Amino acid sequence: MLGVSRSGDVVTIEFQREERRNALNLELAALVREAVFEASREARVIVLTGRGPLFSAGADLSGVYSQEFIHGLVEMLHTIESAPIPVISAINGGALGAGVQLALASDLRVLDPDSYIAIPAAKLGISVDRWTVRRLVSLIGGGPARTMLLGAEPISAADAYGFGFANRLGSLADAQEWAKEIAELAPLSLRHLKLVLNDDGTRDPESAQQRAALEAAWASEDAQEGRLARQQRRTAKFVGR
């Protein structure tokens, strides 16, 4: 389910759940969290990637509606964001939903030129938390973020680079080579810079109205319809309740 390899001061963590397009479930999220924690103690840079044609299809919908999974996902994202060393997401194929959140928690992103990113929450009758929305806006701007979230439209690698989501376009090998270069930089400098860069207001508390709206979406009939429609490979029919 997860592969970990090391080359010098760079640790590569590879999602290996190809049968589910590297979708995150509770077990994989816990494994990623532990691998990032352990790599942070012995390496200088971490590279995250997915084996096969897709970086990650997002959350595994068979378990995404449980509070246990949501807690596990948040813990994984927090571990990546708070790691004391740089984390690079090398996105191959595409990143969807929670896959984009994983990339947002990383410090740098290298996208294959043929890849894309998307957060299709509105197509599933669910939503994403305040941290995700704010971090996306801080990286790509309000206009493109609204296109991704309110329009539920995918963003190509070329546009992601133009908007600032992708720091570079390239392959996993390119990301690993860049990681080796970064690993030669002063680690204490990088640690401080990462702390400052991540102090972007994304962790400010959400309002009661925002929390209520998020919980309402996840508990709605529309969320159940979105899940069923995806399983049946049809267009969902939402009613707003």
Accessible surface in RSA format (square Angstrom, percent):
REM  Atomic radii and reference values for relative SASA: ProtOr
REM  Chains: A
REM  Algorithm: Lee & Richards
REM  Probe-radius: 1.40
REM  Slices: 20
REM RES _ NUM      All-atoms   Total-Side   Main-Chain    Non-polar    All polar
REM                ABS   REL    ABS   REL    ABS   REL    ABS   REL    ABS   REL
RES MET A   1    75.04  38.9  36.19  23.9  38.85  92.5  38.23  32.5  36.81  48.8
RES LEU A   2    36.50  20.3   9.46   6.8  27.04  68.0   9.46   6.6  27.04  72.8
RES GLY A   3    16.28  20.1   0.00   N/A  16.28  20.1  15.91  43.7   0.38   0.8
RES VAL A   4    89.38  58.8  53.28  48.2  36.10  87.0  53.41  46.4  35.97  97.6
RES SER A   5    69.40  58.6  61.15  81.6   8.25  19.0  50.18 106.9  19.22  26.9
RES ARG A   6   119.97  50.4  82.23  41.9  37.74  89.9  42.84  58.6  77.13  46.7
RES SER A   7    58.85  49.7  51.10  68.2   7.76  17.9  36.88  78.5  21.97  30.8
RES GLY A   8    60.86  75.1   0.00   N/A  60.86  75.1  44.57 122.3  16.29  36.5
RES ASP A   9    60.66  42.5  55.24  55.0   5.43  12.8   2.32   5.5  58.34  58.2
RES VAL A  10     4.36   2.9   3.51   3.2   0.85   2.0   3.51   3.1   0.85   2.3
RES VAL A  11     1.32   0.9   1.32   1.2   0.00   0.0   1.32   1.1   0.00   0.0
RES THR A  12    12.68   9.0  12.01  12.2   0.68   1.6   7.23   9.7   5.45   8.2
RES ILE A  13     0.00   0.0   0.00   0.0   0.00   0.0   0.00   0.0   0.00   0.0
RES GLU A  14    39.25  22.5  39.25  29.7   0.00   0.0   7.74  15.0  31.51  25.7
RES PHE A  15     0.00   0.0   0.00   0.0   0.00   0.0   0.00   0.0   0.00   0.0
RES GLN A  16    44.91  25.1  34.94  25.5   9.97  23.7   0.57   1.2  44.34  33.6
RES ARG A  17    25.08  10.5  24.88  12.7   0.21   0.5   0.97   1.3  24.12  14.6
RES GLU A  18    77.48  44.5  61.50  46.5  15.98  38.0  22.61  43.7  54.87  44.8
RES GLU A  19   136.23  78.2  97.18  73.5  39.04  93.0  71.34 138.0  64.89  53.0
RES ARG A  20   109.65  46.0 101.39  51.7   8.25  19.7  28.94  39.5  80.71  48.9
RES ARG A  21   111.94  47.0 107.65  54.9   4.29  10.2  51.51  70.4  60.43  36.6
RES ASN A  22     0.90   0.6   0.90   0.9   0.00   0.0   0.00   0.0   0.90   0.9
RES ALA A  23     5.98   5.5   5.98   9.2   0.00   0.0   5.98   8.4   0.00   0.0
RES LEU A  24     0.00   0.0   0.00   0.0   0.00   0.0   0.00   0.0   0.00   0.0
RES ASN A  25    31.93  22.0  30.54  29.5   1.38   3.3  14.83  35.7  17.10  16.5
RES LEU A  26    65.21  36.3  62.54  44.7   2.67   6.7  62.54  43.9   2.67   7.2
RES GLU A  27   100.92  57.9  92.66  70.1   8.25  19.7  37.45  72.4  63.47  51.8
RES LEU A  28     0.00   0.0   0.00   0.0   0.00   0.0   0.00   0.0   0.00   0.0
RES ALA A  29     0.13   0.1   0.13   0.2   0.00   0.0   0.13   0.2   0.00   0.0
RES ALA A  30    36.27  33.4  33.59  51.8   2.68   6.1  33.92  47.8   2.35   6.2
RES LEU A  31    70.27  39.1  68.08  48.7   2.19   5.5  68.74  48.3   1.53   4.1
RES VAL A  32     0.00   0.0   0.00   0.0   0.00   0.0   0.00   0.0   0.00   0.0
RES ARG A  33    77.22  32.4  77.22  39.4   0.00   0.0  11.93  16.3  65.29  39.6
RES GLU A  34    92.65  53.2  91.87  69.5   0.77   1.8  43.91  84.9  48.74  39.8
RES ALA A  35    13.47  12.4   4.42   6.8   9.05  20.6  11.79  16.6   1.68   4.5
RES VAL A  36     0.00   0.0   0.00   0.0   0.00   0.0   0.00   0.0   0.00   0.0
RES PHE A  37   108.27  54.2 106.46  65.9   1.81   4.7 108.11  65.5   0.17   0.5
RES GLU A  38    70.88  40.7  70.34  53.2   0.54   1.3  33.88  65.5  37.00  30.2
RES ALA A  39     3.24   3.0   1.39   2.1   1.84   4.2   2.65   3.7   0.59   1.6
RES SER A  40    18.97  16.0   7.12   9.5  11.84  27.3   6.61  14.1  12.36  17.3
RES ARG A  41   170.07  71.4 129.03  65.8  41.04  97.7  42.36  57.9 127.71  77.4
RES GLU A  42   100.03  57.4  78.15  59.1  21.88  52.1  27.25  52.7  72.77  59.4
RES ALA A  43     9.03   8.3   0.00   0.0   9.03  20.5   0.33   0.5   8.70  23.0
RES ARG A  44    94.65  39.7  92.91  47.4   1.74   4.1  15.45  21.1  79.19  48.0
RES VAL A  45     0.02   0.0   0.02   0.0   0.00   0.0   0.02   0.0   0.00   0.0
RES ILE A  46     0.00   0.0   0.00   0.0   0.00   0.0   0.00   0.0   0.00   0.0
RES VAL A  47     0.00   0.0   0.00   0.0   0.00   0.0   0.00   0.0   0.00   0.0
RES LEU A  48     0.00   0.0   0.00   0.0   0.00   0.0   0.00   0.0   0.00   0.0
RES THR A  49     3.38   2.4   3.38   3.4   0.00   0.0   0.68   0.9   2.71   4.1
RES GLY A  50     5.43   6.7   0.00   N/A   5.43   6.7   0.00   0.0   5.43  12.2
RES ARG A  51   104.86  44.0 101.51  51.7   3.35   8.0  37.25  50.9  67.61  41.0
RES GLY A  52    33.73  41.6   0.00   N/A  33.73  41.6  15.54  42.6  18.19  40.7
RES PRO A  53   114.83  83.7  94.42  86.1  20.41  74.2 107.04  88.4   7.79  48.4
RES LEU A  54    14.67   8.2  14.00  10.0   0.67   1.7  14.00   9.8   0.67   1.8
RES PHE A  55     0.00   0.0   0.00   0.0   0.00   0.0   0.00   0.0   0.00   0.0
RES SER A  56     0.00   0.0   0.00   0.0   0.00   0.0   0.00   0.0   0.00   0.0
RES ALA A  57    10.14   9.3   4.10   6.3   6.04  13.7   4.10   5.8   6.04  16.0
RES GLY A  58     1.21   1.5   0.00   N/A   1.21   1.5   1.21   3.3   0.00   0.0
RES ALA A  59    19.87  18.3   9.18  14.2  10.68  24.3   9.18  12.9  10.68  28.3
RES ASP A  60     4.63   3.2   3.05   3.0   1.58   3.7   1.10   2.6   3.53   3.5
RES LEU A  61    21.72  12.1  19.35  13.8   2.37   6.0  19.58  13.8   2.14   5.8
RES SER A  62    82.63  69.8  57.04  76.1  25.59  59.0  41.63  88.6  41.01  57.4
RES GLY A  63    29.83  36.8   0.00   N/A  29.83  36.8  29.72  81.6   0.10   0.2
RES VAL A  64     5.82   3.8   5.82   5.3   0.00   0.0   5.82   5.1   0.00   0.0
RES TYR A  65    55.31  25.8  30.65  17.4  24.66  64.2  31.28  23.5  24.04  29.6
RES SER A  66    49.88  42.2  40.79  54.4   9.09  20.9  42.61  90.7   7.27  10.2
RES GLN A  67   137.52  76.9 130.70  95.5   6.82  16.2  65.08 138.5  72.45  54.9
RES GLU A  68   116.55  66.9 105.83  80.1  10.71  25.5  41.46  80.2  75.09  61.3
RES PHE A  69     4.67   2.3   4.61   2.9   0.06   0.2   4.61   2.8   0.06   0.2
RES ILE A  70    45.37  25.8  45.37  33.8   0.00   0.0  45.37  32.7   0.00   0.0
RES HIS A  71   118.14  64.6 113.37  78.8   4.77  12.2  76.25  78.6  41.89  48.7
RES GLY A  72     5.15   6.3   0.00   N/A   5.15   6.3   5.15  14.1   0.00   0.0
RES LEU A  73    17.32   9.6  17.29  12.4   0.03   0.1  17.29  12.1   0.03   0.1
RES VAL A  74    70.81  46.6  70.42  63.8   0.39   0.9  70.49  61.2   0.32   0.9
RES GLU A  75    66.35  38.1  66.35  50.2   0.00   0.0   7.91  15.3  58.44  47.7
RES MET A  76     0.00   0.0   0.00   0.0   0.00   0.0   0.00   0.0   0.00   0.0
RES LEU A  77    11.12   6.2  10.70   7.7   0.42   1.0  10.96   7.7   0.16   0.4
RES HIS A  78    80.99  44.3  80.21  55.8   0.78   2.0  54.87  56.6  26.12  30.4
RES THR A  79    22.58  16.1  19.91  20.2   2.66   6.3  11.06  14.9  11.52  17.4
RES ILE A  80     0.00   0.0   0.00   0.0   0.00   0.0   0.00   0.0   0.00   0.0
RES GLU A  81     8.87   5.1   6.42   4.9   2.44   5.8   5.08   9.8   3.79   3.1
RES SER A  82    62.91  53.2  36.58  48.8  26.32  60.6  33.01  70.3  29.90  41.9
RES ALA A  83     6.38   5.9   0.38   0.6   6.00  13.7   4.93   6.9   1.45   3.8
RES PRO A  84    53.13  38.7  44.62  40.7   8.51  31.0  49.56  40.9   3.57  22.2
RES ILE A  85    16.79   9.6  16.24  12.1   0.55   1.3  16.79  12.1   0.00   0.0
RES PRO A  86    12.54   9.1  12.36  11.3   0.18   0.7  12.54  10.4   0.00   0.0
RES VAL A  87     0.00   0.0   0.00   0.0   0.00   0.0   0.00   0.0   0.00   0.0
RES ILE A  88     0.00   0.0   0.00   0.0   0.00   0.0   0.00   0.0   0.00   0.0
RES SER A  89     0.00   0.0   0.00   0.0   0.00   0.0   0.00   0.0   0.00   0.0
RES ALA A  90     4.39   4.0   3.49   5.4   0.90   2.1   3.94   5.5   0.46   1.2
RES ILE A  91     2.70   1.5   0.00   0.0   2.70   6.5   0.68   0.5   2.02   5.5
RES ASN A  92    34.91  24.1  34.72  33.6   0.19   0.4  31.37  75.5   3.54   3.4
RES GLY A  93    26.36  32.5   0.00   N/A  26.36  32.5  17.44  47.9   8.92  20.0
RES GLY A  94     0.00   0.0   0.00   N/A   0.00   0.0   0.00   0.0   0.00   0.0
RES ALA A  95     0.00   0.0   0.00   0.0   0.00   0.0   0.00   0.0   0.00   0.0
RES LEU A  96    23.35  13.0  23.35  16.7   0.00   0.0  23.35  16.4   0.00   0.0
RES GLY A  97    16.83  20.8   0.00   N/A  16.83  20.8  16.79  46.1   0.04   0.1
RES ALA A  98     5.63   5.2   1.68   2.6   3.95   9.0   1.68   2.4   3.95  10.5
RES GLY A  99     0.00   0.0   0.00   N/A   0.00   0.0   0.00   0.0   0.00   0.0
RES VAL A 100     0.00   0.0   0.00   0.0   0.00   0.0   0.00   0.0   0.00   0.0
RES GLN A 101    15.34   8.6  15.34  11.2   0.00   0.0   0.21   0.4  15.13  11.5
RES LEU A 102     0.00   0.0   0.00   0.0   0.00   0.0   0.00   0.0   0.00   0.0
RES ALA A 103     0.00   0.0   0.00   0.0   0.00   0.0   0.00   0.0   0.00   0.0
RES LEU A 104     0.64   0.4   0.00   0.0   0.64   1.6   0.00   0.0   0.64   1.7
RES ALA A 105     1.01   0.9   0.00   0.0   1.01   2.3   0.00   0.0   1.01   2.7
RES SER A 106     5.13   4.3   0.00   0.0   5.13  11.8   0.00   0.0   5.13   7.2
RES ASP A 107    35.23  24.7  16.76  16.7  18.47  43.7  18.49  43.5  16.74  16.7
RES LEU A 108    37.92  21.1  37.92  27.1   0.00   0.0  37.92  26.6   0.00   0.0
RES ARG A 109     6.91   2.9   6.91   3.5   0.00   0.0   0.00   0.0   6.91   4.2
RES VAL A 110     2.00   1.3   1.48   1.3   0.52   1.3   1.48   1.3   0.52   1.4
RES LEU A 111     0.00   0.0   0.00   0.0   0.00   0.0   0.00   0.0   0.00   0.0
RES ASP A 112    40.68  28.5  40.60  40.4   0.08   0.2   4.23   9.9  36.45  36.4
RES PRO A 113    82.60  60.2  64.49  58.8  18.11  65.8  65.06  53.7  17.53 109.0
RES ASP A 114   132.77  93.0 104.36 103.9  28.41  67.2  35.01  82.4  97.76  97.5
RES SER A 115     3.55   3.0   0.00   0.0   3.55   8.2   0.00   0.0   3.55   5.0
RES TYR A 116    74.31  34.7  74.31  42.3   0.00   0.0  53.64  40.3  20.68  25.5
RES ILE A 117     0.50   0.3   0.50   0.4   0.00   0.0   0.50   0.4   0.00   0.0
RES ALA A 118     7.32   6.7   7.32  11.3   0.00   0.0   7.32  10.3   0.00   0.0
RES ILE A 119     2.42   1.4   1.24   0.9   1.18   2.8   1.32   0.9   1.10   3.0
RES PRO A 120    29.14  21.2  28.92  26.4   0.22   0.8  29.14  24.1   0.00   0.0
RES ALA A 121    12.00  11.0   9.59  14.8   2.41   5.5  11.55  16.3   0.45   1.2
RES ALA A 122    55.02  50.6  37.42  57.8  17.60  40.0  41.84  58.9  13.19  34.9
RES LYS A 123   123.23  60.1 111.79  68.6  11.44  27.2  68.38  61.5  54.85  58.4
RES LEU A 124    19.74  11.0  19.74  14.1   0.00   0.0  19.74  13.9   0.00   0.0
RES GLY A 125    13.03  16.1   0.00   N/A  13.03  16.1  10.23  28.1   2.80   6.3
RES ILE A 126    21.92  12.5  13.11   9.8   8.81  21.2  13.11   9.4   8.81  23.9
RES SER A 127    42.02  35.5  39.47  52.7   2.55   5.9  12.07  25.7  29.95  42.0
RES VAL A 128    27.55  18.1  16.22  14.7  11.33  27.3  19.85  17.2   7.70  20.9
RES ASP A 129    41.36  29.0  38.03  37.9   3.32   7.9  21.37  50.3  19.98  19.9
RES ARG A 130    50.94  21.4  42.15  21.5   8.79  20.9  19.70  26.9  31.25  18.9
RES TRP A 131    25.23  10.1  23.43  11.3   1.80   4.2  23.43  12.5   1.80   2.9
RES THR A 132     0.00   0.0   0.00   0.0   0.00   0.0   0.00   0.0   0.00   0.0
RES VAL A 133    47.90  31.5  47.90  43.4   0.00   0.0  47.90  41.6   0.00   0.0
RES ARG A 134   110.01  46.2 107.17  54.6   2.85   6.8  19.41  26.5  90.61  54.9
RES ARG A 135     9.39   3.9   9.39   4.8   0.00   0.0   5.94   8.1   3.45   2.1
RES LEU A 136     0.00   0.0   0.00   0.0   0.00   0.0   0.00   0.0   0.00   0.0
RES VAL A 137    49.54  32.6  45.66  41.3   3.88   9.4  45.66  39.7   3.88  10.5
RES SER A 138    64.73  54.7  24.21  32.3  40.52  93.3  32.93  70.1  31.80  44.5
RES LEU A 139    45.99  25.6  33.46  23.9  12.53  31.5  34.72  24.4  11.27  30.3
RES ILE A 140     9.53   5.4   1.13   0.8   8.40  20.2   2.75   2.0   6.78  18.4
RES GLY A 141    29.53  36.4   0.00   N/A  29.53  36.4  27.23  74.7   2.30   5.1
RES GLY A 142    30.78  38.0   0.00   N/A  30.78  38.0  19.72  54.1  11.06  24.8
RES GLY A 143    46.83  57.7   0.00   N/A  46.83  57.7  34.13  93.7  12.69  28.4
RES PRO A 144    27.39  20.0  23.80  21.7   3.59  13.1  26.74  22.1   0.65   4.1
RES ALA A 145     1.19   1.1   1.19   1.8   0.00   0.0   1.19   1.7   0.00   0.0
RES ARG A 146   156.80  65.8 154.63  78.8   2.17   5.2  45.49  62.2 111.31  67.5
RES THR A 147    53.87  38.3  46.87  47.5   7.00  16.7  26.67  35.8  27.21  41.1
RES MET A 148     0.02   0.0   0.00   0.0   0.02   0.0   0.00   0.0   0.02   0.0
RES LEU A 149    29.70  16.5  22.43  16.0   7.27  18.3  22.98  16.1   6.72  18.1
RES LEU A 150   140.57  78.3 111.23  79.6  29.34  73.8 113.47  79.7  27.11  72.9
RES GLY A 151    39.44  48.6   0.00   N/A  39.44  48.6  22.24  61.0  17.20  38.5
RES ALA A 152    10.91  10.0   6.00   9.3   4.91  11.2   6.91   9.7   4.00  10.6
RES GLU A 153    89.83  51.6  89.24  67.5   0.59   1.4  22.16  42.9  67.67  55.2
RES PRO A 154    83.36  60.8  68.07  62.0  15.29  55.6  68.14  56.3  15.22  94.6
RES ILE A 155    11.03   6.3  10.19   7.6   0.85   2.0  11.03   7.9   0.00   0.0
RES SER A 156    53.00  44.8  46.86  62.5   6.14  14.1  42.84  91.2  10.16  14.2
RES ALA A 157     0.89   0.8   0.00   0.0   0.89   2.0   0.00   0.0   0.89   2.4
RES ALA A 158    66.40  61.1  56.05  86.5  10.35  23.6  57.27  80.6   9.13  24.2
RES ASP A 159    71.80  50.3  69.43  69.1   2.37   5.6   3.21   7.6  68.59  68.4
RES ALA A 160     0.31   0.3   0.00   0.0   0.31   0.7   0.31   0.4   0.00   0.0
RES TYR A 161   113.72  53.1 104.94  59.7   8.78  22.9  56.89  42.7  56.84  70.1
RES GLY A 162    64.75  79.8   0.00   N/A  64.75  79.8  32.83  90.1  31.92  71.5
RES PHE A 163    78.38  39.2  60.27  37.3  18.11  47.1  64.49  39.1  13.89  39.7
RES GLY A 164    33.31  41.1   0.00   N/A  33.31  41.1  24.86  68.2   8.45  18.9
RES PHE A 165     0.08   0.0   0.08   0.0   0.00   0.0   0.08   0.0   0.00   0.0
RES ALA A 166     3.05   2.8   0.00   0.0   3.05   6.9   0.00   0.0   3.05   8.1
RES ASN A 167    56.09  38.7  36.75  35.5  19.34  46.6   9.19  22.1  46.90  45.3
RES ARG A 168   107.31  45.1 105.80  53.9   1.51   3.6  32.96  45.0  74.35  45.1
RES LEU A 169    72.37  40.3  43.67  31.2  28.71  72.2  43.67  30.7  28.71  77.3
RES GLY A 170     8.12  10.0   0.00   N/A   8.12  10.0   6.61  18.1   1.51   3.4
RES SER A 171    47.66  40.3  43.54  58.1   4.12   9.5  39.64  84.4   8.02  11.2
RES LEU A 172    63.26  35.2  55.68  39.8   7.58  19.0  55.76  39.2   7.50  20.2
RES ALA A 173    66.43  61.1  58.38  90.1   8.05  18.3  59.94  84.4   6.49  17.2
RES ASP A 174    75.75  53.1  69.85  69.5   5.89  13.9  19.68  46.3  56.07  55.9
RES ALA A 175     0.01   0.0   0.00   0.0   0.01   0.0   0.01   0.0   0.00   0.0
RES GLN A 176    51.35  28.7  51.35  37.5   0.00   0.0  10.77  22.9  40.58  30.8
RES GLU A 177    94.62  54.3  93.58  70.8   1.04   2.5  39.02  75.5  55.60  45.4
RES TRP A 178    35.40  14.2  34.50  16.7   0.91   2.1  23.45  12.5  11.95  19.4
RES ALA A 179     0.00   0.0   0.00   0.0   0.00   0.0   0.00   0.0   0.00   0.0
RES LYS A 180    87.40  42.6  84.28  51.7   3.12   7.4  40.72  36.7  46.68  49.7
RES GLU A 181    89.14  51.2  83.06  62.8   6.08  14.5  37.32  72.2  51.82  42.3
RES ILE A 182    14.15   8.1  13.83  10.3   0.32   0.8  14.15  10.2   0.00   0.0
RES ALA A 183     6.71   6.2   4.61   7.1   2.10   4.8   5.36   7.5   1.35   3.6
RES GLU A 184   148.79  85.4 116.03  87.8  32.76  78.0  42.12  81.5 106.67  87.1
RES LEU A 185    94.64  52.7  90.76  64.9   3.89   9.8  93.71  65.8   0.93   2.5
RES ALA A 186    57.74  53.1  44.39  68.5  13.35  30.4  49.95  70.3   7.80  20.7
RES PRO A 187    56.82  41.4  51.65  47.1   5.16  18.8  53.81  44.4   3.00  18.7
RES LEU A 188   139.97  78.0 133.68  95.6   6.29  15.8 134.17  94.2   5.81  15.6
RES SER A 189    58.07  49.1  49.21  65.7   8.86  20.4  28.28  60.2  29.79  41.7
RES LEU A 190    31.81  17.7  29.11  20.8   2.70   6.8  29.65  20.8   2.16   5.8
RES ARG A 191   124.06  52.1 123.13  62.8   0.93   2.2  19.17  26.2 104.88  63.6
RES HIS A 192   108.40  59.2 106.75  74.2   1.65   4.2  77.01  79.4  31.39  36.5
RES LEU A 193    94.00  52.3  93.99  67.2   0.01   0.0  93.99  66.0   0.01   0.0
RES LYS A 194    14.49   7.1  10.41   6.4   4.08   9.7  13.82  12.4   0.67   0.7
RES LEU A 195   117.52  65.4 109.13  78.1   8.39  21.1 110.03  77.3   7.48  20.1
RES VAL A 196    83.44  54.9  75.40  68.3   8.03  19.4  77.65  67.5   5.79  15.7
RES LEU A 197   135.07  75.2 118.55  84.8  16.52  41.5 122.13  85.8  12.94  34.8
RES ASN A 198    35.33  24.4  26.25  25.4   9.08  21.9  11.44  27.5  23.89  23.1
RES ASP A 199   119.80  83.9  92.10  91.7  27.71  65.5  20.09  47.3  99.71  99.4
RES ASP A 200    55.98  39.2  21.24  21.1  34.73  82.1  28.56  67.2  27.42  27.3
RES GLY A 201    29.77  36.7   0.00   N/A  29.77  36.7  22.66  62.2   7.11  15.9
RES THR A 202     3.76   2.7   0.73   0.7   3.03   7.2   0.58   0.8   3.18   4.8
RES ARG A 203   136.14  57.2 106.39  54.2  29.75  70.8  65.12  89.0  71.02  43.0
RES ASP A 204    78.20  54.8  71.53  71.2   6.67  15.8  13.29  31.3  64.91  64.7
RES PRO A 205   123.97  90.3  99.55  90.7  24.42  88.8 109.48  90.4  14.48  90.0
RES GLU A 206    51.41  29.5  30.68  23.2  20.73  49.4  18.32  35.4  33.09  27.0
RES SER A 207    54.35  45.9  42.17  56.3  12.18  28.1  48.91 104.1   5.44   7.6
RES ALA A 208    89.57  82.4  70.04 108.1  19.54  44.4  78.44 110.5  11.14  29.5
RES GLN A 209   149.45  83.6 140.78 102.9   8.67  20.6  48.89 104.1 100.56  76.3
RES GLN A 210    78.52  43.9  70.52  51.5   8.01  19.1  34.46  73.4  44.06  33.4
RES ARG A 211    99.03  41.6  99.03  50.5   0.00   0.0  35.94  49.1  63.08  38.2
RES ALA A 212    58.72  54.0  50.66  78.2   8.06  18.3  54.80  77.2   3.92  10.4
RES ALA A 213    63.73  58.6  49.07  75.7  14.66  33.4  56.68  79.8   7.05  18.7
RES LEU A 214    23.09  12.9  19.67  14.1   3.42   8.6  22.46  15.8   0.62   1.7
RES GLU A 215    94.00  54.0  88.74  67.1   5.26  12.5  34.23  66.2  59.77  48.8
RES ALA A 216    63.16  58.1  48.09  74.2  15.07  34.3  58.08  81.8   5.08  13.5
RES ALA A 217    26.24  24.1  18.66  28.8   7.57  17.2  25.81  36.3   0.43   1.1
RES TRP A 218    54.90  22.0  43.57  21.1  11.33  26.6  39.36  21.0  15.54  25.2
RES ALA A 219    84.11  77.3  51.83  80.0  32.28  73.4  62.98  88.7  21.13  56.0
RES SER A 220    19.18  16.2  11.27  15.0   7.92  18.2  17.93  38.2   1.25   1.8
RES GLU A 221    91.97  52.8  87.86  66.5   4.11   9.8  36.82  71.2  55.15  45.0
RES ASP A 222    17.41  12.2  17.36  17.3   0.05   0.1   4.69  11.0  12.71  12.7
RES ALA A 223     1.05   1.0   1.05   1.6   0.00   0.0   1.05   1.5   0.00   0.0
RES GLN A 224   124.38  69.6 116.95  85.5   7.43  17.7  43.76  93.1  80.63  61.1
RES GLU A 225    34.54  19.8  30.41  23.0   4.14   9.8  16.91  32.7  17.64  14.4
RES GLY A 226     1.17   1.4   0.00   N/A   1.17   1.4   0.00   0.0   1.17   2.6
RES ARG A 227    74.92  31.5  74.92  38.2   0.00   0.0  14.86  20.3  60.06  36.4
RES LEU A 228    79.54  44.3  78.30  56.0   1.24   3.1  79.23  55.6   0.31   0.8
RES ALA A 229     2.36   2.2   2.36   3.6   0.00   0.0   2.36   3.3   0.00   0.0
RES ARG A 230    98.82  41.5  81.97  41.8  16.86  40.1  36.46  49.8  62.36  37.8
RES GLN A 231   115.19  64.4  81.79  59.8  33.41  79.5  41.66  88.7  73.53  55.8
RES GLN A 232    99.55  55.7  72.61  53.1  26.95  64.2  35.61  75.8  63.94  48.5
RES ARG A 233   221.82  93.1 185.32  94.5  36.50  86.9  69.69  95.2 152.13  92.2
RES ARG A 234    94.49  39.7  70.32  35.8  24.17  57.5  61.46  84.0  33.03  20.0
RES THR A 235   120.32  85.6 104.46 105.9  15.87  37.8  73.25  98.4  47.08  71.2
RES ALA A 236    20.09  18.5   4.19   6.5  15.90  36.2   4.19   5.9  15.90  42.1
RES LYS A 237   165.72  80.8 154.02  94.5  11.70  27.9 101.19  91.1  64.53  68.7
RES PHE A 238    79.82  39.9  48.29  29.9  31.53  82.0  48.47  29.4  31.35  89.7
RES VAL A 239    88.67  58.3  54.71  49.5  33.97  81.8  64.25  55.8  24.42  66.2
RES GLY A 240    69.11  85.2   0.00   N/A  69.11  85.2  34.49  94.7  34.61  77.5
RES ARG A 241   159.74  67.1 140.64  71.7  19.09  45.5  71.17  97.3  88.56  53.7
END  Absolute sums over single chains surface
CHAIN  1 A    11726.5       9496.0       2230.5       6575.4       5151.1
END  Absolute sums over all chains
TOTAL         11726.5       9496.0       2230.5       6575.4       5151.1
